[in-house]
Amino acid sequence: MSNEEQAERDANVGRDAATMLLALIDGVSPGVAYNIIGCMTVSVFTAIPFVNPRDAVDEFDHWAAYTRQLIADEIKERLQ
């Protein structure tokens, strides 16, 4: 499997998982939803066995910037 195919597969798995999680938290307050997402994010970035644990923070920064761009793109699309 090429890197591009792997990235596409990973993105699809992520979207499917997000859809399931959103169904599970349907109706909760935004504060509860943010806490769920935050706790899951901390769990993921602290569970990965980085050779240098500080790399987890760098990886998180890259993920946060990527996620922020996805949110901005979605908002722009909705406003058009």
Gaussian input, Z-matrix of N, CA and C with variables (Angstrom, degrees):
# hf/3-21g

backbone

0 1
 N
 C     1     B1
 C     2     B2     1     A1
 N     3     B3     2     A2     1     D1
 C     4     B4     3     A3     2     D2
 C     5     B5     4     A4     3     D3
 N     6     B6     5     A5     4     D4
 C     7     B7     6     A6     5     D5
 C     8     B8     7     A7     6     D6
 N     9     B9     8     A8     7     D7
 C    10    B10     9     A9     8     D8
 C    11    B11    10    A10     9     D9
 N    12    B12    11    A11    10    D10
 C    13    B13    12    A12    11    D11
 C    14    B14    13    A13    12    D12
 N    15    B15    14    A14    13    D13
 C    16    B16    15    A15    14    D14
 C    17    B17    16    A16    15    D15
 N    18    B18    17    A17    16    D16
 C    19    B19    18    A18    17    D17
 C    20    B20    19    A19    18    D18
 N    21    B21    20    A20    19    D19
 C    22    B22    21    A21    20    D20
 C    23    B23    22    A22    21    D21
 N    24    B24    23    A23    22    D22
 C    25    B25    24    A24    23    D23
 C    26    B26    25    A25    24    D24
 N    27    B27    26    A26    25    D25
 C    28    B28    27    A27    26    D26
 C    29    B29    28    A28    27    D27
 N    30    B30    29    A29    28    D28
 C    31    B31    30    A30    29    D29
 C    32    B32    31    A31    30    D30
 N    33    B33    32    A32    31    D31
 C    34    B34    33    A33    32    D32
 C    35    B35    34    A34    33    D33
 N    36    B36    35    A35    34    D34
 C    37    B37    36    A36    35    D35
 C    38    B38    37    A37    36    D36
 N    39    B39    38    A38    37    D37
 C    40    B40    39    A39    38    D38
 C    41    B41    40    A40    39    D39
 N    42    B42    41    A41    40    D40
 C    43    B43    42    A42    41    D41
 C    44    B44    43    A43    42    D42
 N    45    B45    44    A44    43    D43
 C    46    B46    45    A45    44    D44
 C    47    B47    46    A46    45    D45
 N    48    B48    47    A47    46    D46
 C    49    B49    48    A48    47    D47
 C    50    B50    49    A49    48    D48
 N    51    B51    50    A50    49    D49
 C    52    B52    51    A51    50    D50
 C    53    B53    52    A52    51    D51
 N    54    B54    53    A53    52    D52
 C    55    B55    54    A54    53    D53
 C    56    B56    55    A55    54    D54
 N    57    B57    56    A56    55    D55
 C    58    B58    57    A57    56    D56
 C    59    B59    58    A58    57    D57
 N    60    B60    59    A59    58    D58
 C    61    B61    60    A60    59    D59
 C    62    B62    61    A61    60    D60
 N    63    B63    62    A62    61    D61
 C    64    B64    63    A63    62    D62
 C    65    B65    64    A64    63    D63
 N    66    B66    65    A65    64    D64
 C    67    B67    66    A66    65    D65
 C    68    B68    67    A67    66    D66
 N    69    B69    68    A68    67    D67
 C    70    B70    69    A69    68    D68
 C    71    B71    70    A70    69    D69
 N    72    B72    71    A71    70    D70
 C    73    B73    72    A72    71    D71
 C    74    B74    73    A73    72    D72
 N    75    B75    74    A74    73    D73
 C    76    B76    75    A75    74    D74
 C    77    B77    76    A76    75    D75
 N    78    B78    77    A77    76    D76
 C    79    B79    78    A78    77    D77
 C    80    B80    79    A79    78    D78
 N    81    B81    80    A80    79    D79
 C    82    B82    81    A81    80    D80
 C    83    B83    82    A82    81    D81
 N    84    B84    83    A83    82    D82
 C    85    B85    84    A84    83    D83
 C    86    B86    85    A85    84    D84
 N    87    B87    86    A86    85    D85
 C    88    B88    87    A87    86    D86
 C    89    B89    88    A88    87    D87
 N    90    B90    89    A89    88    D88
 C    91    B91    90    A90    89    D89
 C    92    B92    91    A91    90    D90
 N    93    B93    92    A92    91    D91
 C    94    B94    93    A93    92    D92
 C    95    B95    94    A94    93    D93
 N    96    B96    95    A95    94    D94
 C    97    B97    96    A96    95    D95
 C    98    B98    97    A97    96    D96
 N    99    B99    98    A98    97    D97
 C   100   B100    99    A99    98    D98
 C   101   B101   100   A100    99    D99
 N   102   B102   101   A101   100   D100
 C   103   B103   102   A102   101   D101
 C   104   B104   103   A103   102   D102
 N   105   B105   104   A104   103   D103
 C   106   B106   105   A105   104   D104
 C   107   B107   106   A106   105   D105
 N   108   B108   107   A107   106   D106
 C   109   B109   108   A108   107   D107
 C   110   B110   109   A109   108   D108
 N   111   B111   110   A110   109   D109
 C   112   B112   111   A111   110   D110
 C   113   B113   112   A112   111   D111
 N   114   B114   113   A113   112   D112
 C   115   B115   114   A114   113   D113
 C   116   B116   115   A115   114   D114
 N   117   B117   116   A116   115   D115
 C   118   B118   117   A117   116   D116
 C   119   B119   118   A118   117   D117
 N   120   B120   119   A119   118   D118
 C   121   B121   120   A120   119   D119
 C   122   B122   121   A121   120   D120
 N   123   B123   122   A122   121   D121
 C   124   B124   123   A123   122   D122
 C   125   B125   124   A124   123   D123
 N   126   B126   125   A125   124   D124
 C   127   B127   126   A126   125   D125
 C   128   B128   127   A127   126   D126
 N   129   B129   128   A128   127   D127
 C   130   B130   129   A129   128   D128
 C   131   B131   130   A130   129   D129
 N   132   B132   131   A131   130   D130
 C   133   B133   132   A132   131   D131
 C   134   B134   133   A133   132   D132
 N   135   B135   134   A134   133   D133
 C   136   B136   135   A135   134   D134
 C   137   B137   136   A136   135   D135
 N   138   B138   137   A137   136   D136
 C   139   B139   138   A138   137   D137
 C   140   B140   139   A139   138   D138
 N   141   B141   140   A140   139   D139
 C   142   B142   141   A141   140   D140
 C   143   B143   142   A142   141   D141
 N   144   B144   143   A143   142   D142
 C   145   B145   144   A144   143   D143
 C   146   B146   145   A145   144   D144
 N   147   B147   146   A146   145   D145
 C   148   B148   147   A147   146   D146
 C   149   B149   148   A148   147   D147
 N   150   B150   149   A149   148   D148
 C   151   B151   150   A150   149   D149
 C   152   B152   151   A151   150   D150
 N   153   B153   152   A152   151   D151
 C   154   B154   153   A153   152   D152
 C   155   B155   154   A154   153   D153
 N   156   B156   155   A155   154   D154
 C   157   B157   156   A156   155   D155
 C   158   B158   157   A157   156   D156
 N   159   B159   158   A158   157   D157
 C   160   B160   159   A159   158   D158
 C   161   B161   160   A160   159   D159
 N   162   B162   161   A161   160   D160
 C   163   B163   162   A162   161   D161
 C   164   B164   163   A163   162   D162
 N   165   B165   164   A164   163   D163
 C   166   B166   165   A165   164   D164
 C   167   B167   166   A166   165   D165
 N   168   B168   167   A167   166   D166
 C   169   B169   168   A168   167   D167
 C   170   B170   169   A169   168   D168
 N   171   B171   170   A170   169   D169
 C   172   B172   171   A171   170   D170
 C   173   B173   172   A172   171   D171
 N   174   B174   173   A173   172   D172
 C   175   B175   174   A174   173   D173
 C   176   B176   175   A175   174   D174
 N   177   B177   176   A176   175   D175
 C   178   B178   177   A177   176   D176
 C   179   B179   178   A178   177   D177
 N   180   B180   179   A179   178   D178
 C   181   B181   180   A180   179   D179
 C   182   B182   181   A181   180   D180
 N   183   B183   182   A182   181   D181
 C   184   B184   183   A183   182   D182
 C   185   B185   184   A184   183   D183
 N   186   B186   185   A185   184   D184
 C   187   B187   186   A186   185   D185
 C   188   B188   187   A187   186   D186
 N   189   B189   188   A188   187   D187
 C   190   B190   189   A189   188   D188
 C   191   B191   190   A190   189   D189
 N   192   B192   191   A191   190   D190
 C   193   B193   192   A192   191   D191
 C   194   B194   193   A193   192   D192
 N   195   B195   194   A194   193   D193
 C   196   B196   195   A195   194   D194
 C   197   B197   196   A196   195   D195
 N   198   B198   197   A197   196   D196
 C   199   B199   198   A198   197   D197
 C   200   B200   199   A199   198   D198
 N   201   B201   200   A200   199   D199
 C   202   B202   201   A201   200   D200
 C   203   B203   202   A202   201   D201
 N   204   B204   203   A203   202   D202
 C   205   B205   204   A204   203   D203
 C   206   B206   205   A205   204   D204
 N   207   B207   206   A206   205   D205
 C   208   B208   207   A207   206   D206
 C   209   B209   208   A208   207   D207
 N   210   B210   209   A209   208   D208
 C   211   B211   210   A210   209   D209
 C   212   B212   211   A211   210   D210
 N   213   B213   212   A212   211   D211
 C   214   B214   213   A213   212   D212
 C   215   B215   214   A214   213   D213
 N   216   B216   215   A215   214   D214
 C   217   B217   216   A216   215   D215
 C   218   B218   217   A217   216   D216
 N   219   B219   218   A218   217   D217
 C   220   B220   219   A219   218   D218
 C   221   B221   220   A220   219   D219
 N   222   B222   221   A221   220   D220
 C   223   B223   222   A222   221   D221
 C   224   B224   223   A223   222   D222
 N   225   B225   224   A224   223   D223
 C   226   B226   225   A225   224   D224
 C   227   B227   226   A226   225   D225
 N   228   B228   227   A227   226   D226
 C   229   B229   228   A228   227   D227
 C   230   B230   229   A229   228   D228
 N   231   B231   230   A230   229   D229
 C   232   B232   231   A231   230   D230
 C   233   B233   232   A232   231   D231
 N   234   B234   233   A233   232   D232
 C   235   B235   234   A234   233   D233
 C   236   B236   235   A235   234   D234
 N   237   B237   236   A236   235   D235
 C   238   B238   237   A237   236   D236
 C   239   B239   238   A238   237   D237

   B1=1.4532
   B2=1.5365
   B3=1.3187
   B4=1.4638
   B5=1.5321
   B6=1.3216
   B7=1.4680
   B8=1.5223
   B9=1.3315
   B10=1.4642
   B11=1.5325
   B12=1.3148
   B13=1.4673
   B14=1.5318
   B15=1.3260
   B16=1.4669
   B17=1.5271
   B18=1.3310
   B19=1.4599
   B20=1.5235
   B21=1.3324
   B22=1.4638
   B23=1.5238
   B24=1.3366
   B25=1.4547
   B26=1.5277
   B27=1.3319
   B28=1.4625
   B29=1.5265
   B30=1.3338
   B31=1.4661
   B32=1.5235
   B33=1.3182
   B34=1.4699
   B35=1.5185
   B36=1.3189
   B37=1.4714
   B38=1.5240
   B39=1.3262
   B40=1.4668
   B41=1.5133
   B42=1.3261
   B43=1.4756
   B44=1.5250
   B45=1.3273
   B46=1.4654
   B47=1.5262
   B48=1.3230
   B49=1.4685
   B50=1.5328
   B51=1.3264
   B52=1.4631
   B53=1.5232
   B54=1.3176
   B55=1.4620
   B56=1.5278
   B57=1.3267
   B58=1.4768
   B59=1.5234
   B60=1.3243
   B61=1.4660
   B62=1.5185
   B63=1.3248
   B64=1.4618
   B65=1.5159
   B66=1.3150
   B67=1.4691
   B68=1.5270
   B69=1.3253
   B70=1.4613
   B71=1.5231
   B72=1.3420
   B73=1.4617
   B74=1.5269
   B75=1.3167
   B76=1.4609
   B77=1.5275
   B78=1.3113
   B79=1.4527
   B80=1.5190
   B81=1.3282
   B82=1.4651
   B83=1.5211
   B84=1.3145
   B85=1.4644
   B86=1.5276
   B87=1.3369
   B88=1.4686
   B89=1.5303
   B90=1.3210
   B91=1.4653
   B92=1.5168
   B93=1.3246
   B94=1.4632
   B95=1.5269
   B96=1.3271
   B97=1.4691
   B98=1.5220
   B99=1.3349
   B100=1.4678
   B101=1.5236
   B102=1.3249
   B103=1.4708
   B104=1.5244
   B105=1.3204
   B106=1.4631
   B107=1.5261
   B108=1.3249
   B109=1.4631
   B110=1.5303
   B111=1.3109
   B112=1.4661
   B113=1.5166
   B114=1.3239
   B115=1.4667
   B116=1.5251
   B117=1.3059
   B118=1.4638
   B119=1.5251
   B120=1.3193
   B121=1.4600
   B122=1.5187
   B123=1.3217
   B124=1.4690
   B125=1.5185
   B126=1.3154
   B127=1.4655
   B128=1.5239
   B129=1.3263
   B130=1.4687
   B131=1.5256
   B132=1.3257
   B133=1.4597
   B134=1.5258
   B135=1.3224
   B136=1.4642
   B137=1.5254
   B138=1.3240
   B139=1.4647
   B140=1.5269
   B141=1.3237
   B142=1.4627
   B143=1.5305
   B144=1.3270
   B145=1.4748
   B146=1.5379
   B147=1.3218
   B148=1.4609
   B149=1.5286
   B150=1.3321
   B151=1.4689
   B152=1.5238
   B153=1.3150
   B154=1.4660
   B155=1.5233
   B156=1.3282
   B157=1.4755
   B158=1.5245
   B159=1.3238
   B160=1.4787
   B161=1.5207
   B162=1.3298
   B163=1.4715
   B164=1.5230
   B165=1.3257
   B166=1.4656
   B167=1.5265
   B168=1.3231
   B169=1.4587
   B170=1.5326
   B171=1.3313
   B172=1.4687
   B173=1.5257
   B174=1.3139
   B175=1.4651
   B176=1.5245
   B177=1.3314
   B178=1.4619
   B179=1.5241
   B180=1.3416
   B181=1.4648
   B182=1.5320
   B183=1.3332
   B184=1.4626
   B185=1.5308
   B186=1.3304
   B187=1.4622
   B188=1.5319
   B189=1.3243
   B190=1.4677
   B191=1.5290
   B192=1.3298
   B193=1.4671
   B194=1.5259
   B195=1.3248
   B196=1.4695
   B197=1.5274
   B198=1.3273
   B199=1.4649
   B200=1.5268
   B201=1.3226
   B202=1.4523
   B203=1.5346
   B204=1.3266
   B205=1.4687
   B206=1.5286
   B207=1.3385
   B208=1.4641
   B209=1.5302
   B210=1.3227
   B211=1.4689
   B212=1.5279
   B213=1.3265
   B214=1.4694
   B215=1.5238
   B216=1.3322
   B217=1.4639
   B218=1.5243
   B219=1.3293
   B220=1.4693
   B221=1.5215
   B222=1.3194
   B223=1.4689
   B224=1.5162
   B225=1.3449
   B226=1.4682
   B227=1.5175
   B228=1.3289
   B229=1.4641
   B230=1.5251
   B231=1.3209
   B232=1.4766
   B233=1.5207
   B234=1.3335
   B235=1.4570
   B236=1.5217
   B237=1.3292
   B238=1.4676
   B239=1.5084
   A1=107.97
   A2=116.57
   A3=120.75
   A4=110.39
   A5=115.63
   A6=120.08
   A7=111.32
   A8=115.77
   A9=120.05
   A10=110.95
   A11=116.71
   A12=121.00
   A13=110.21
   A14=116.39
   A15=120.30
   A16=110.63
   A17=116.25
   A18=120.17
   A19=111.09
   A20=116.90
   A21=120.41
   A22=110.81
   A23=116.95
   A24=120.90
   A25=110.37
   A26=116.67
   A27=120.59
   A28=111.35
   A29=116.10
   A30=120.18
   A31=110.72
   A32=117.26
   A33=120.80
   A34=111.47
   A35=117.19
   A36=120.65
   A37=109.17
   A38=116.62
   A39=120.59
   A40=112.63
   A41=116.61
   A42=120.03
   A43=111.04
   A44=116.89
   A45=120.29
   A46=110.98
   A47=116.54
   A48=120.71
   A49=110.23
   A50=116.61
   A51=120.05
   A52=110.97
   A53=116.89
   A54=120.94
   A55=110.69
   A56=116.04
   A57=119.71
   A58=111.16
   A59=116.47
   A60=119.81
   A61=111.73
   A62=116.55
   A63=119.14
   A64=111.39
   A65=117.21
   A66=120.49
   A67=110.41
   A68=116.88
   A69=120.51
   A70=112.78
   A71=117.23
   A72=119.51
   A73=112.46
   A74=116.82
   A75=121.35
   A76=109.77
   A77=116.14
   A78=120.94
   A79=114.37
   A80=119.09
   A81=119.11
   A82=108.69
   A83=115.24
   A84=119.40
   A85=109.94
   A86=116.67
   A87=119.07
   A88=112.13
   A89=117.77
   A90=120.66
   A91=112.16
   A92=116.86
   A93=120.64
   A94=109.92
   A95=116.77
   A96=120.45
   A97=110.51
   A98=118.12
   A99=121.19
   A100=110.70
   A101=117.47
   A102=120.51
   A103=111.08
   A104=117.39
   A105=120.79
   A106=109.71
   A107=115.98
   A108=120.51
   A109=110.40
   A110=116.97
   A111=120.72
   A112=112.57
   A113=116.66
   A114=120.32
   A115=111.27
   A116=117.00
   A117=119.99
   A118=110.69
   A119=116.68
   A120=120.72
   A121=110.88
   A122=116.97
   A123=120.75
   A124=109.97
   A125=117.03
   A126=120.93
   A127=111.75
   A128=116.72
   A129=120.35
   A130=110.71
   A131=117.15
   A132=119.73
   A133=113.51
   A134=117.81
   A135=119.21
   A136=112.01
   A137=117.98
   A138=121.11
   A139=112.25
   A140=117.48
   A141=121.04
   A142=108.22
   A143=117.34
   A144=119.68
   A145=112.65
   A146=116.74
   A147=120.67
   A148=109.55
   A149=116.53
   A150=120.51
   A151=108.63
   A152=115.78
   A153=121.54
   A154=106.58
   A155=117.36
   A156=119.14
   A157=114.42
   A158=117.52
   A159=119.35
   A160=111.72
   A161=116.45
   A162=119.21
   A163=111.19
   A164=117.19
   A165=120.71
   A166=110.38
   A167=116.69
   A168=120.49
   A169=110.04
   A170=117.00
   A171=119.65
   A172=110.76
   A173=116.63
   A174=120.63
   A175=110.32
   A176=116.56
   A177=120.41
   A178=110.24
   A179=117.39
   A180=120.48
   A181=111.15
   A182=116.73
   A183=120.21
   A184=110.45
   A185=116.35
   A186=120.93
   A187=110.65
   A188=116.72
   A189=120.58
   A190=110.87
   A191=116.91
   A192=120.32
   A193=110.64
   A194=116.63
   A195=121.50
   A196=110.30
   A197=116.29
   A198=121.29
   A199=110.79
   A200=116.78
   A201=120.94
   A202=110.20
   A203=116.18
   A204=119.87
   A205=111.15
   A206=116.97
   A207=120.03
   A208=110.99
   A209=116.19
   A210=120.72
   A211=110.06
   A212=116.99
   A213=121.02
   A214=110.83
   A215=116.75
   A216=119.98
   A217=111.29
   A218=116.88
   A219=120.95
   A220=110.98
   A221=116.46
   A222=120.58
   A223=110.30
   A224=117.45
   A225=120.97
   A226=110.82
   A227=115.73
   A228=120.26
   A229=110.98
   A230=116.73
   A231=120.13
   A232=112.26
   A233=116.45
   A234=120.45
   A235=113.89
   A236=117.21
   A237=120.16
   A238=111.27
   D1=131.17
   D2=-179.85
   D3=-73.25
   D4=164.85
   D5=177.55
   D6=-60.18
   D7=-38.00
   D8=179.57
   D9=-65.96
   D10=-42.59
   D11=178.32
   D12=-65.34
   D13=-39.95
   D14=178.67
   D15=-64.50
   D16=-42.32
   D17=178.80
   D18=-63.50
   D19=-40.54
   D20=178.26
   D21=-65.42
   D22=-42.82
   D23=178.46
   D24=-62.54
   D25=-44.17
   D26=178.96
   D27=-61.19
   D28=-41.36
   D29=179.12
   D30=-63.65
   D31=-41.74
   D32=178.66
   D33=-64.41
   D34=-42.63
   D35=177.88
   D36=-61.76
   D37=-43.28
   D38=178.95
   D39=-61.51
   D40=-43.94
   D41=178.89
   D42=-64.34
   D43=-41.86
   D44=178.95
   D45=-62.76
   D46=-43.48
   D47=179.39
   D48=-64.75
   D49=-41.23
   D50=179.32
   D51=-62.73
   D52=-40.68
   D53=178.24
   D54=-61.23
   D55=-43.18
   D56=177.84
   D57=-62.97
   D58=-45.18
   D59=-179.35
   D60=-64.03
   D61=-40.08
   D62=178.37
   D63=-62.55
   D64=-37.81
   D65=177.01
   D66=-63.90
   D67=-37.43
   D68=-179.22
   D69=-69.47
   D70=-31.69
   D71=-177.01
   D72=-102.44
   D73=11.13
   D74=179.66
   D75=-55.41
   D76=126.03
   D77=176.20
   D78=96.28
   D79=-10.06
   D80=178.22
   D81=-78.83
   D82=161.26
   D83=179.96
   D84=-69.48
   D85=157.30
   D86=177.34
   D87=-55.99
   D88=-37.67
   D89=179.62
   D90=-61.00
   D91=-42.44
   D92=177.87
   D93=-66.27
   D94=-43.34
   D95=178.93
   D96=-60.41
   D97=-44.12
   D98=178.82
   D99=-62.47
   D100=-40.05
   D101=178.80
   D102=-64.44
   D103=-40.98
   D104=178.51
   D105=-62.00
   D106=-49.27
   D107=-179.41
   D108=-62.75
   D109=-42.77
   D110=179.63
   D111=-62.40
   D112=-46.00
   D113=179.65
   D114=-64.02
   D115=-40.07
   D116=178.09
   D117=-65.27
   D118=-40.63
   D119=179.87
   D120=-62.87
   D121=-46.12
   D122=177.70
   D123=-60.17
   D124=-44.00
   D125=-179.72
   D126=-60.49
   D127=-43.12
   D128=-179.26
   D129=-65.57
   D130=-49.98
   D131=-174.62
   D132=-73.57
   D133=-17.35
   D134=176.11
   D135=-97.90
   D136=-12.23
   D137=179.36
   D138=-88.08
   D139=-23.98
   D140=-179.47
   D141=-69.34
   D142=128.07
   D143=-177.33
   D144=-80.87
   D145=76.92
   D146=177.65
   D147=-68.72
   D148=142.04
   D149=176.32
   D150=-60.10
   D151=-46.11
   D152=174.65
   D153=-109.77
   D154=111.58
   D155=-176.64
   D156=-54.40
   D157=-27.81
   D158=178.69
   D159=-67.19
   D160=-19.43
   D161=176.74
   D162=-62.73
   D163=-24.24
   D164=178.04
   D165=-60.50
   D166=-38.56
   D167=179.98
   D168=-68.35
   D169=-42.41
   D170=177.30
   D171=-62.49
   D172=-43.66
   D173=179.05
   D174=-63.04
   D175=-40.38
   D176=177.15
   D177=-61.15
   D178=-43.59
   D179=179.76
   D180=-59.00
   D181=-42.43
   D182=177.69
   D183=-64.03
   D184=-43.92
   D185=179.70
   D186=-63.32
   D187=-42.52
   D188=-178.82
   D189=-63.07
   D190=-42.21
   D191=178.49
   D192=-64.94
   D193=-42.65
   D194=177.81
   D195=-61.38
   D196=-45.88
   D197=-178.52
   D198=-65.85
   D199=-39.81
   D200=178.15
   D201=-60.30
   D202=-41.60
   D203=178.96
   D204=-64.99
   D205=-39.66
   D206=176.93
   D207=-60.59
   D208=-42.09
   D209=178.94
   D210=-64.67
   D211=-45.70
   D212=179.85
   D213=-60.72
   D214=-42.86
   D215=179.13
   D216=-63.49
   D217=-41.31
   D218=179.63
   D219=-64.10
   D220=-42.37
   D221=179.53
   D222=-65.19
   D223=-44.73
   D224=178.34
   D225=-58.49
   D226=-43.16
   D227=-179.51
   D228=-63.28
   D229=-40.82
   D230=179.61
   D231=-66.62
   D232=-31.20
   D233=-178.22
   D234=-79.60
   D235=-12.07
   D236=-179.17
   D237=-82.25

